[in-house]
């Protein structure tokens, strides 16, 4: 244990950084001025990798993203070279790479933060973190969490009966907690109580009034004195997407009158001694430390009052909410947070200590259910670009005097666009484009003339955009021009499978090329996935001052791969992904740093087409037989040759056994 305590002190020193600013992000769009030749530092600023990536991600001198799985402890991998090496092992893209060392480092940092806060405030209690399995239920990841958490008695939180089954069978750390949340029936509660006989420490959190009677009956029937807790609906509100997780209308939890009812009923059943934990949850991804402080103050008061009512209070579970700085801005913007892990631990420890000292109540063991902050950083999704579609803005040949006046007017505007009149010019060319469309619809403009008008319109827009890109400020009425002129990069992935929160709740994730970062990204684009759904795209990207509608990208090179990485998506995305268009789970690989480089700990193959059609109740053999019958019928009717029929059957059968994603051409 001495070695582990030394490690905690080392991590505590690393995370002792000044408090970040608390101001929200500015909403006015602001352009960075261009300057000379492109450098690695320019890419660092462009993609904000130092903001969201430290201490795990950076850019090396070769212009490749590097991964430092152990954070500040040293050792790094070139992500581009790693991807190529994995592709050489027939692991096709898209590919989810999990870094076990990052997971271990996140657990150590969280425990070190609380250890330092406990020492700073002379707190007489301790900290026991739990990981909410709902964030990422993948077996290898949960097993790693249990292994890495053993020195800290790190436990698990189950929000459903299946998750309870995982927790009971996986957790083997003496003294570690299993927090039992969610809706519960008699079987759920009995199973948790009986697990105490195995030497485990499950705490059944009562979240509905009806559950107290089930718990009392089960305890009396089994002759077991259970560990019980209550979840409180705090008056303190969260903020952002999950602000409704607290308050009187929250989905889970008990109001103060209901908590008193539970206390009275347990006292009546002579089981008040079983009530040991108070739990609350004010939402996921809390971006402002002030919200956390307010909730802790209220919860601490409730904890103290329960202790004074005679409950055997031992634990205060502050729930989840510890945020991740997805955009690196260190603000209370919804994709960021204006505090660090140490600020979070300090405020919890200080507020709880003060509340208990005031009423002379022993301080509790502190519990947190930090899932997002633990697992977000450990996985990176790598996908390749299959092609692009660009707005054609080449200047057509000049019009002659006989061409339509709209075309000649657009040509004249193009020649006069300058720094003084570009805003006026934009409105003029937009008006002429609309007039051209109206005249075409009325039959007064031919399709060739309409095409010429649109060509001149886009050429004018390109010239205006070039002027804007050199300016520090973009007028409000021209903010959409960059998006209008952007390219579409077609990427080999499914948003619905690999980044469902991007589609469902507009979650922002850092996305950037993992190579060519010594080159200036001259293109601006959005990402379109493989699904045939108009929502299958990503058109919101992180930015310091706002959300960007386009991402800076490089021009594609023929027969050269172009890899993009989606970062900080290790929480929720895998389990919430769906089979839209039957694009299945991606290939996944677990990487661990070694003195000689790295080793591949686990390979989890992605879904094949046979597997995904099976998910929707198709039998691959039946499908093959149907195609065989159709081929035989076509042969008899001489609509297909024998060679063509055999080729079709071979392709069909081999496709069923292949990855659901596309196979790019081989690398040069």
Steps between C-alpha positions, in 0.01 A plus 500: 500500500795735556575491128140583414496794744819630343335474158198695629730776624675508161169536314385760751801716414428467129138609528572802722431761236347847536124537481387569143288800402128481563357711224274348236610484140441801282241448232626751243688335218860615478756411236863436572719692255709300260875530507809352334595136456305237694655339806425231754408778745240625252338156494507487880312829509268408215377177655542614864676175588684656794168605650311171487785256443750555778663302643415215264499639144740727313669547161855391422757647261382267222156663512334192652277483807678323784346323797660504845292233674668555835456875490787689653689185595657469154477265206306575184377341178467646152129454428540508121768231508295295745197509269709390202647215705153387606377514141794279403356250750174499298314719747290710266375851563297638666697388801444576866829510690481473878804594706501306829766723651281809458223325688739415783629857507149646521416282801824597671443871436148490641610321816804725533278809479286383790805383697653845468175675594455273804853582614461873432183534708590245770192300409451202731325286239610332179402475133358196318428562135271282289476472124147516353490201266244674276778725365674209331403139565769340279644201684870567448459860611303411816753230588781753459316746721468239773869412469624859497262601778602226743766709685236767564205270581333642191156348449218480248156654464214302348195675362311190390469129573732396212762747622464361852575154360820636343604682817446204732694260277783739407584698812743313726651786701437457877344815639397637161141616471227391263247783482163360390298767322210496255158336511496190719277198540506235774753286314739795451485590870532141623799438272676808634433401860618141450822631342597622849552131584773493235695767684387779266367840604189578296302808605140503383400858424127556547379725219125434512280497809373152410851354520522542878224241557665255260833546678346449846313186393806354326726573799256341744450197274874442450604593850757743362571849627550686169696812414245761393521849360260767378525717192391858560336733251696813572356844452837597351478476123760384254559680173511421132364186338463307827373783720172313554675216685427679826207692644144396581435370146814288478452145376662335801526578868293591801375837609577613856152395627548160336842458661340566840237236416780251427675584828176455696422169328850362560483608865165327533652181351801535734724537194603866525852378575510367141471850352862593435524703178364820350523527123421781259563569133463841333588398147780394271770734367460780754686791343494747792660443839243729663225246423701227668564717807132582539399134479766388748390760755137382482587129503735543796220658702267209417770247596553666838125510570462129418781417740330704773173315434676178605599350165836321497640735236844405364511599131423809293476418128533820294404322178645581161543827316877547504544656158733453205647799315409396148595831338789602724359844577484455882167684517147417613403436138307171477791325324752615757540557875634791703672286762747214520491169685678646802255792526217245493646288781592803710149643496337169588733428790490855640122540488427159651750555781352840587144367512593207722717712732217747553268226632777286655419204275779261388597563139394241243697285261474695175384319188484631144366336185734665253462312173547749218814650659653153548441335162460777239871545429597134468359429152559656159293421192708504180327513164609574147367741240360330190460808284378856493255724321592863455314811391626579152596866510730530199450820306330423165598678180380861481152564357451660162279802437210280384474301819227565753535813715505294822811318384669823391413665832649213697818523293525872566454449876769232502752741350425773754492299826750642748560551872272805513194358322503121556199505734289703256621281213386187681145630532499610134615163361252318725219714361610431140516126567144503633387704201662247266313216669168686480548577131593136432183379675292741290665381178695822428844351562638183342669227704834591343455864599400398850815286524715796389337728759560249778863454394561874527313509832725234655811668358394824670436316826847346486660841447302647790589207725871544423472860619314397816762239585762772519288711735484492878123535513214351298176701468193318628334485158804324351551241772330227296712559190784275614254217560335557162837472328623204702578159359337176602749236611352149482628295791506127563291490817145527629415795723208299638725210599818676617394850610125484565507793744628721219178429313257473791600782736754705301788379716833645388803275468851606396559381142821557307737341248758279669770575239610771251490750786811674376296606194243775492145359474372700204156338478196562717247223522236305683505123546238275342481140614411183310133491592236613255353736759520877472576511875803278447746785509713703737480874438580642843859513621680632805635855499636734765240774452204313358390181328646480149279383210801364307821314572840593359616214278771420246448437131482131423790340319440226245572152637605648836293432814366788702425408861285695743469438873197554722620546858353497855211274398564214744183562701153391383570496124575129458201370689256759363603450139234351274486295182368767264543362147641189674844647559617298800752525778844610386821308546654578840849444633648547849852644505737504797829688510813287558871580535545379142203690358156348543315175514154409375311368802167424336348510153121518478391443144222718365170364374480314171206537264385151598488608864310825444234341278462243776423780746191579294392135479637405157674167458810524278449149365142582400619814324762299311241243399264770372777648284587152370140440394481840329826425318372161380182659373699768316725229348198311369362817347845582355513838676837415659794283400639220715820699562300808602284289731804347668661843540181635658478208745866530595469876561179456697641230726832676561322830572295340778820407676660844468511819708193723459715801408672574171844379401720785375763433233833368631760751617790585270 
